[in-house]
Amino acid sequence: MMSDRPSPHQWAFKLSHVLNTVLGHDHFPIDVGDIAKEYSAQICPEAPITLVSGKSLPGFEGGLFKAPPGKKEGWGIFYNSDIRSQGRINFTLAHELGHYLQHRNQYPEGISCGEQDFYRWESEYGQVEHQANQFAANLLMPLDDYRKEISPNVKIDTLMIDHITERYGVSLLAALLRWIEYTEQRAVLIVSRDDFILWARSSKSALKSGAFFRTANVPPVSIPMQSIAANKNNIDENTARTGKHLKEGIWFNEPCDEFAIFSEQYDFVISLIQLPKTPESTYDRIRIKRH
């Protein structure tokens, strides 16, 4: 039996339609806090979101909580005030709004979310968190608008992504994850810590060509020692962001371009690997070397 509840994409589309009608199509970045209170009051006046606030939440990024007994019926969204990135806060607010729209009946007292809940977008990690992330991504960065900013068939650089983070008010990682969903380029997004891959996400074309990393239920996967990600102390930040062309046999058995961002706050490295549009066959590589 299929659920009659809206999906994350449908909720985001509904709210985007309201914003387009009221504010116009160029309404970015979205003020999630104000919108959460106004929209929840319209669709659920008996239990709206009445509070959006920052608190020190060690070990957590944010949470959605029901008002305590004795208070007016309603809900509160909280984010970790120790977060320095406004883009990260904005995505956290949208994520918790997604929980309110989709999961408040499933979690009547509320739900709290840790760091991994925001960085793991694949459905296998946790269906509830995956749904909240999908809602947030679709609300903050609608694909039709994103595609207008960056065409699906172009290689990207950090200047393009910086433009996206500013336009939508999101973190760099959120912008890259959204891009990897729709691009036609062969690309792999990798998040690593202490020279080991935490998780990786491949574009559809990269996945089809075999360019991916398995990280679930396998021994830790190390990053290549010749990669930018493994050379934080030897490569300055500007060079890392500009990127470097790497020969075959480093990340994959073909040449690629890598740029990397070192996150001090979260103690991990974000690497984007971009591969040639068409993977070279073994025959092609041998023929090129002979000539």
Disulfide bonds with the S-S distance in Angstrom:
none
